[in-house]
Amino acid sequence: MEVALKGIIFLVALLHLFFLGFEMFAWGTIGKKIFRQFSSEFFPKTKVLAAWIYSSFTASKKIFWVQGFPALVPLLLIVILHF
């Protein structure tokens, strides 16, 4: 069970590394395609703040399911298995 838990933690870490790479390096290119509701002038102006804006002030509830929920799964498993 410990190996499975560490595997899940590793997969969540990889997922968050993907988010980090997207927010740091692909915000101005792929970000425009994904977030069509924003004007094209928005992306160059917010490149430095992209991670903060995307993670903190997103209007979409989807962010919880994409980033938050996968991180909660191993956290809950750690609590259940160790307490």
C-alpha positions in Angstrom: 0.0 0.0 0.0 2.9 2.3 0.8 4.3 1.9 -2.8 0.9 2.7 -4.3 0.6 5.8 -2.2 4.1 7.0 -3.3 3.1 6.2 -6.9 0.0 8.4 -6.6 2.0 11.2 -5.0 4.5 11.0 -7.8 1.8 11.2 -10.5 0.3 14.3 -8.8 3.7 15.9 -8.6 4.2 15.2 -12.4 0.8 16.8 -13.0 1.7 19.9 -11.1 5.1 20.1 -13.0 3.1 20.1 -16.2 0.9 23.0 -14.9 4.1 24.8 -13.9 5.6 24.4 -17.3 2.4 25.5 -19.0 2.0 28.6 -16.9 5.7 29.6 -17.2 6.5 28.7 -20.8 3.3 28.2 -22.9 1.1 30.9 -21.4 1.5 33.1 -24.5 1.0 30.4 -27.1 -1.1 27.5 -25.9 -2.8 29.7 -23.3 -4.4 31.8 -26.0 -6.0 28.7 -27.5 -7.3 27.3 -24.1 -8.5 30.6 -22.6 -10.3 32.1 -25.6 -12.5 34.3 -23.4 -9.5 36.6 -22.9 -8.3 39.1 -25.5 -4.9 38.5 -27.2 -3.5 41.6 -25.5 -4.1 39.9 -22.1 -1.4 37.3 -22.5 1.8 39.4 -23.0 0.8 41.7 -20.2 0.2 39.0 -17.7 3.0 36.5 -18.6 4.8 37.2 -15.3 1.6 36.8 -13.3 0.1 33.9 -15.2 0.7 31.3 -12.6 -0.7 33.5 -9.8 -3.7 34.6 -11.8 -4.5 31.1 -13.1 -4.1 29.4 -9.8 -5.6 32.1 -7.5 -8.3 33.9 -9.4 -9.7 31.6 -11.9 -13.4 31.9 -12.5 -13.8 28.3 -13.4 -14.6 25.6 -10.9 -12.8 23.2 -13.2 -9.5 24.3 -11.6 -10.4 22.4 -8.5 -11.0 19.2 -10.4 -7.9 19.5 -12.5 -5.4 20.7 -9.9 -6.9 20.5 -6.4 -8.7 17.2 -6.4 -5.7 15.1 -7.6 -3.6 16.6 -4.8 -6.2 15.8 -2.2 -6.3 12.1 -3.1 -2.8 11.2 -1.8 -3.3 13.6 1.1 -6.4 11.8 2.2 -4.7 8.4 1.7 -1.7 9.6 3.9 -4.2 10.6 6.7 -6.1 7.4 6.5 -3.1 5.1 6.4 -1.0 6.9 9.1 -3.6 7.9 11.6 
